[in-house]
C-alpha cells in the first residue's frame, strides 16, 4: 500500500506543473501575428511567441488558445501559398510582426544550397502596412522583430515602418557564427565577400559577419574577437524586466538608432581587439547598438533580432517549465529562456493592464 501511495505521489509531483497549468485562469488578448517566412511546418519564426502565449494561457477573445499553424498572417507551408491576407477591420490589443523576409524557391527544395533564389512571397507591402496601421488603436501594442522591414521590403514601406517604430535602420545586419566554415553561412554572403575583396573565403574558427543592404560585407574573424555578441540590459531595462538575465546573443541582428521619444531597454556589446574595432570603424559600424527599443507613448517595441525564432514546441502546457528548460538549455536556446520569455511576460501583463 505504501509503495502504491509513494508511486501515486511521484506521479502527482511529476504532472503537477501540467495540472497547475490546466486550472490556470485564461487571459484573453486579441492578437494579430504576421509571419511571412514559413517555408516549412516547423513555424520556427513565430514558434517562440506561441510557446509563450500557450504557456501563459493567453487566449483569443472566444476563449480558444492560439493555434500556431492557423492564427497568423503569412505563408501556408502545407498548401504552399499565402494565407490570411491582413484585412482586419477592428482594433486589436497586440500586433506582432515576427518576420517578413518571405519564402523563396530554394527554401522549398530538399537540398537547399543557400543561394538567393526567386522570391515566391515576402516583403511588407504598402497596402498591407496601411491595413495593419488601421487596426492599431491608441492602446494597441505593436512589436516588430528583425527583418520586419529589411530585404525584400521596398524603401517606401520601410520608411513608413521605421517612422512608426521610432527607429532608423543603418542598412547593416550581422550574426555571430561559431564556425565561419559551417553550413550556416549563406552562400550569397560568401559570394559577396569574394566579389568585394577579390579573395577566397577561407576563414577558420568563430567570427561575426556583417551584411549591408547594398550587399557590402564585413567579417570579423576569431582573432579580432574577445568574446561573443553580448545582450545587456540598460538601467531602464533592468527596472522594466527584472527577471531577464544578460547572456550571449546567437542569431541575426540589425543595427539601428532610436529616433524620437524612445527608451533603449537593452543593447548589444561587441568586445573586440584593437584591430576589430578599427575594422568596424572603417565601415562606420558601432560596437554598441540597441537591442530593444520602446516608444511608451505609441506602445511600440522593436526587437533588433530573431527573438521569437525557436525550434521546439516542448512543455508549452507546463507551469514553470521555462525554469526547467533554462537549466538544461544549450547555448542557442539560453537566450530564449533567459531573455525572450521574461520580456514577453512583462509586455503581455502590460497589455492586459491597459486593454
PATINU-738207 format. One record per residue (C-alpha): residue in one letter; chain; y, x, z. Coordinates in Angstrom, 3 decimals. Layout:
BEGIN
A	A	Y	X	Z
...
***
This chain:
BEGIN
X	A	0.000	0.000	0.000
X	A	2.371	2.824	0.894
X	A	1.654	4.502	-2.428
X	A	2.498	1.287	-4.282
X	A	5.745	0.900	-2.341
X	A	6.632	4.529	-2.969
X	A	5.889	4.169	-6.666
X	A	7.977	0.999	-6.785
X	A	10.852	2.777	-5.069
X	A	10.678	5.660	-7.551
X	A	10.681	3.240	-10.493
X	A	13.608	1.331	-8.975
X	A	15.603	4.504	-8.444
X	A	14.873	5.656	-11.990
X	A	16.001	2.395	-13.547
X	A	18.830	1.639	-11.098
X	A	21.521	3.039	-13.461
X	A	20.305	0.637	-16.173
X	A	20.099	-2.254	-13.697
X	A	23.593	-1.498	-12.398
X	A	24.934	-1.459	-15.966
X	A	23.210	-4.793	-16.673
X	A	25.103	-6.521	-13.853
X	A	28.356	-4.745	-14.594
X	A	31.253	-7.055	-15.479
X	A	32.097	-7.395	-19.160
X	A	35.527	-6.182	-20.242
X	A	36.782	-7.906	-23.408
X	A	39.133	-5.832	-25.587
X	A	39.967	-6.769	-29.180
X	A	39.441	-3.550	-31.174
X	A	39.782	-2.665	-34.853
X	A	37.938	0.538	-35.822
X	A	38.429	2.392	-39.116
X	A	35.903	4.984	-40.272
X	A	35.649	5.768	-43.966
X	A	33.417	8.817	-43.509
X	A	29.996	7.185	-43.138
X	A	27.689	8.717	-45.758
X	A	24.555	8.268	-43.603
X	A	23.390	5.832	-40.975
X	A	23.941	8.216	-38.051
X	A	27.547	6.891	-37.889
X	A	28.478	10.173	-36.229
X	A	32.242	9.993	-36.846
X	A	32.550	6.912	-34.628
X	A	29.324	7.087	-32.602
X	A	31.109	8.680	-29.640
X	A	33.583	5.825	-29.440
X	A	30.798	3.232	-29.479
X	A	28.967	5.191	-26.778
X	A	31.988	4.795	-24.506
X	A	32.533	1.138	-25.423
X	A	28.907	0.275	-24.683
X	A	28.706	2.360	-21.512
X	A	31.902	0.753	-20.210
X	A	30.597	-2.668	-21.316
X	A	33.640	-3.299	-23.479
X	A	33.017	-6.451	-25.494
X	A	34.550	-8.364	-28.346
X	A	36.541	-11.483	-27.485
X	A	33.368	-13.550	-27.960
X	A	31.593	-11.592	-25.219
X	A	29.291	-9.632	-27.529
X	A	29.003	-5.854	-27.448
X	A	30.445	-3.918	-30.368
X	A	27.758	-3.001	-32.920
X	A	28.000	0.491	-34.361
X	A	26.738	-0.498	-37.831
X	A	28.880	-3.609	-38.265
X	A	32.085	-3.564	-36.252
X	A	34.193	-1.138	-38.226
X	A	36.160	-0.990	-41.464
X	A	34.889	1.631	-43.862
X	A	31.799	2.528	-45.852
X	A	28.337	0.986	-45.581
X	A	25.712	3.779	-45.744
X	A	22.900	1.278	-46.332
X	A	24.383	-0.634	-49.250
X	A	26.357	2.460	-50.377
X	A	29.580	0.534	-50.821
X	A	32.840	-0.190	-48.965
X	A	32.579	-2.835	-46.249
X	A	35.037	-4.960	-44.279
X	A	38.289	-4.213	-46.076
X	A	41.053	-4.242	-43.463
X	A	42.531	-7.730	-43.677
X	A	43.059	-8.797	-40.069
X	A	45.688	-11.492	-39.628
X	A	46.085	-11.027	-35.890
X	A	47.432	-8.525	-33.419
X	A	44.688	-6.587	-31.652
X	A	44.554	-4.626	-28.390
X	A	43.396	-1.319	-29.879
X	A	43.357	0.186	-33.360
X	A	41.186	3.301	-33.594
X	A	41.242	5.414	-36.775
X	A	38.227	7.690	-36.468
X	A	38.205	9.302	-39.924
X	A	39.396	8.554	-43.453
X	A	38.120	11.630	-45.321
X	A	35.608	9.433	-47.107
X	A	32.288	9.667	-48.893
X	A	31.627	11.981	-51.854
X	A	28.841	12.138	-54.399
X	A	27.429	15.292	-52.834
X	A	27.118	13.508	-49.468
X	A	24.521	11.198	-50.934
X	A	22.325	13.987	-52.269
X	A	19.276	15.002	-50.255
X	A	20.204	18.669	-50.535
X	A	23.993	18.787	-50.472
X	A	25.468	22.162	-51.427
X	A	28.831	21.778	-49.656
X	A	30.924	21.759	-52.827
X	A	33.867	19.430	-53.204
X	A	32.312	16.703	-55.304
X	A	33.507	13.438	-56.801
X	A	35.127	11.059	-54.325
X	A	33.318	7.748	-54.080
X	A	35.501	6.268	-51.367
X	A	38.104	7.603	-48.979
X	A	41.699	8.218	-48.017
X	A	44.139	5.799	-46.438
X	A	45.894	3.573	-48.974
X	A	49.485	2.380	-48.501
X	A	48.478	-1.287	-48.623
X	A	45.745	-0.673	-46.083
X	A	48.122	1.145	-43.737
X	A	50.600	-1.715	-44.062
X	A	47.846	-4.174	-43.096
X	A	46.970	-2.017	-40.086
X	A	50.640	-1.889	-39.093
X	A	50.893	-5.667	-39.230
X	A	48.067	-6.007	-36.704
X	A	49.743	-3.608	-34.289
X	A	51.726	-5.641	-31.797
X	A	54.226	-4.251	-29.314
X	A	51.445	-3.657	-26.771
X	A	48.730	-2.607	-29.214
X	A	47.414	0.906	-28.633
X	A	46.935	2.963	-31.792
X	A	44.670	6.029	-31.677
X	A	44.140	8.300	-34.666
X	A	41.982	11.415	-34.908
X	A	41.858	14.482	-37.107
X	A	41.636	13.630	-40.816
X	A	43.183	10.215	-40.446
X	A	45.934	11.207	-42.891
X	A	44.813	14.556	-44.345
X	A	42.957	15.013	-47.646
X	A	42.450	12.822	-49.658
X	A	45.234	10.547	-48.323
X	A	48.299	10.669	-50.574
X	A	51.590	12.084	-49.313
X	A	53.384	8.726	-49.265
X	A	50.855	7.189	-46.889
X	A	50.629	10.374	-44.843
X	A	54.376	10.344	-44.261
X	A	54.264	6.760	-43.011
X	A	51.381	7.546	-40.671
X	A	52.984	10.710	-39.317
X	A	56.148	8.767	-38.517
X	A	54.200	6.008	-36.745
X	A	52.181	8.534	-34.718
X	A	55.198	10.756	-33.916
X	A	53.643	13.902	-35.405
X	A	54.399	16.343	-38.185
X	A	51.354	17.988	-39.760
X	A	51.734	21.627	-40.813
X	A	49.087	21.247	-43.511
X	A	46.748	23.610	-41.627
X	A	43.333	22.704	-40.250
X	A	40.777	25.004	-38.693
X	A	37.491	25.429	-36.909
X	A	35.698	27.963	-34.738
X	A	32.286	28.945	-36.103
X	A	29.656	30.744	-34.062
X	A	28.407	32.351	-37.269
X	A	30.613	32.817	-40.315
X	A	27.496	33.133	-42.488
X	A	25.929	29.862	-41.328
X	A	25.233	26.824	-43.494
X	A	28.064	25.010	-41.685
X	A	30.646	26.943	-43.712
X	A	31.627	24.720	-46.681
X	A	31.083	26.465	-49.990
X	A	34.541	25.390	-51.188
X	A	36.070	27.280	-48.249
X	A	34.222	30.438	-49.266
X	A	35.267	29.983	-52.908
X	A	38.926	29.531	-51.936
X	A	38.773	32.676	-49.802
X	A	37.171	34.745	-52.546
X	A	39.693	33.458	-55.095
X	A	42.664	34.355	-52.908
X	A	41.533	37.729	-51.611
X	A	39.520	38.863	-54.652
X	A	36.579	39.944	-52.495
X	A	33.281	38.587	-51.267
X	A	32.873	36.517	-48.149
X	A	30.859	38.973	-46.077
X	A	31.829	38.148	-42.502
X	A	29.327	38.547	-39.693
X	A	29.427	37.012	-36.239
X	A	31.786	34.354	-34.925
X	A	35.255	33.534	-36.232
X	A	37.912	30.922	-36.895
X	A	38.612	29.677	-40.420
X	A	41.960	28.041	-41.224
X	A	42.423	25.949	-44.375
X	A	45.742	24.693	-45.731
X	A	46.425	21.548	-47.721
X	A	47.178	23.835	-50.676
X	A	43.701	25.460	-50.388
X	A	45.095	28.609	-48.793
X	A	42.591	30.210	-46.396
X	A	42.998	32.495	-43.370
X	A	39.991	33.855	-41.491
X	A	39.917	35.472	-38.060
X	A	36.738	37.473	-37.603
X	A	34.985	38.190	-34.329
X	A	36.794	41.498	-33.714
X	A	40.096	39.599	-33.691
X	A	38.969	37.047	-31.082
X	A	38.905	37.462	-27.323
X	A	37.436	34.003	-26.721
X	A	36.557	30.674	-28.327
X	A	39.114	27.912	-29.011
X	A	40.128	26.539	-25.620
X	A	41.108	22.933	-24.881
X	A	43.542	22.915	-21.945
X	A	45.371	20.063	-20.236
X	A	49.114	20.388	-19.734
X	A	50.608	19.464	-16.321
X	A	51.307	15.973	-17.700
X	A	47.727	15.785	-18.903
X	A	46.341	16.771	-15.512
X	A	48.188	13.818	-13.961
X	A	47.132	11.391	-16.676
X	A	43.486	12.471	-16.959
X	A	42.442	13.885	-13.564
X	A	38.714	13.845	-14.371
X	A	38.995	15.873	-17.570
X	A	37.643	19.429	-17.401
X	A	39.135	22.149	-19.619
X	A	36.489	23.554	-21.933
X	A	35.774	25.107	-25.338
X	A	36.552	23.009	-28.394
X	A	33.875	23.434	-31.115
X	A	34.922	21.149	-34.009
X	A	37.601	20.848	-36.690
X	A	41.218	20.590	-35.534
X	A	44.584	20.271	-37.231
X	A	47.872	21.924	-36.364
X	A	50.789	19.568	-35.766
X	A	54.111	19.461	-33.973
X	A	55.165	16.410	-31.938
X	A	58.345	14.686	-33.014
X	A	60.344	12.122	-31.071
X	A	59.644	10.664	-27.624
X	A	56.212	12.221	-27.181
X	A	54.209	13.784	-24.388
X	A	51.676	16.521	-25.065
X	A	48.740	15.932	-22.720
X	A	46.575	18.799	-23.948
X	A	46.730	21.850	-26.178
X	A	44.525	24.368	-27.932
X	A	44.824	28.001	-26.905
X	A	43.705	30.891	-29.115
X	A	43.102	34.103	-27.177
X	A	43.376	36.814	-29.834
X	A	43.719	40.537	-30.189
X	A	46.997	42.020	-31.416
X	A	45.536	42.157	-34.923
X	A	44.520	38.496	-34.733
X	A	47.972	37.428	-33.573
X	A	49.604	39.376	-36.404
X	A	47.262	37.766	-38.952
X	A	48.322	34.281	-37.837
X	A	51.990	35.216	-37.613
X	A	51.887	36.322	-41.251
X	A	50.621	32.843	-42.196
X	A	53.030	31.073	-39.810
X	A	50.115	29.681	-37.763
X	A	50.712	29.349	-33.996
X	A	48.259	30.480	-31.321
X	A	49.038	27.476	-29.088
X	A	49.379	23.958	-30.518
X	A	48.939	20.319	-29.372
X	A	45.541	18.665	-28.953
X	A	46.537	15.236	-27.582
X	A	49.962	13.747	-28.377
X	A	51.127	10.461	-26.857
X	A	54.121	8.218	-27.524
X	A	54.258	5.968	-24.474
X	A	56.848	3.544	-25.837
X	A	54.919	2.961	-29.076
X	A	51.476	3.114	-27.384
X	A	50.178	5.716	-29.828
X	A	47.840	8.675	-29.382
X	A	46.936	11.398	-31.810
X	A	43.770	13.409	-31.140
X	A	44.057	16.615	-33.178
X	A	40.305	16.962	-33.571
X	A	36.975	15.247	-34.274
X	A	36.724	13.768	-30.778
X	A	34.537	10.715	-31.448
X	A	32.131	12.750	-33.571
X	A	28.835	12.608	-31.677
X	A	25.228	12.674	-32.829
X	A	23.125	10.996	-30.111
X	A	23.247	7.368	-29.004
X	A	21.236	8.002	-25.834
X	A	21.731	6.335	-22.440
X	A	24.580	4.105	-23.568
X	A	23.477	1.373	-21.172
X	A	23.010	3.581	-18.117
X	A	25.706	3.700	-15.468
X	A	26.991	7.233	-14.712
X	A	24.780	8.621	-17.465
X	A	27.670	10.788	-18.653
X	A	27.303	12.883	-15.486
X	A	23.626	13.433	-16.228
X	A	24.358	14.271	-19.860
X	A	27.086	16.694	-18.844
X	A	24.717	18.576	-16.550
X	A	22.227	19.115	-19.372
X	A	24.768	19.347	-22.204
X	A	24.598	22.086	-24.781
X	A	27.725	23.926	-25.888
X	A	28.725	21.464	-28.604
X	A	28.351	18.262	-26.582
X	A	30.099	19.578	-23.460
X	A	33.490	18.659	-24.922
X	A	32.375	15.080	-25.500
X	A	31.261	14.587	-21.887
X	A	33.979	16.524	-20.080
X	A	36.963	15.532	-22.232
X	A	36.476	12.614	-24.613
X	A	34.623	10.251	-22.282
X	A	37.048	10.529	-19.322
X	A	40.076	10.402	-21.659
X	A	38.870	7.183	-23.289
X	A	38.068	5.587	-19.937
X	A	41.660	6.073	-18.823
X	A	43.061	4.737	-22.100
X	A	40.786	1.678	-22.056
X	A	41.835	0.967	-18.482
X	A	45.496	1.200	-19.506
X	A	44.887	-1.206	-22.387
X	A	43.415	-3.780	-20.051
X	A	46.389	-3.323	-17.781
X	A	48.943	-4.356	-20.420
X	A	46.873	-6.633	-22.676
***
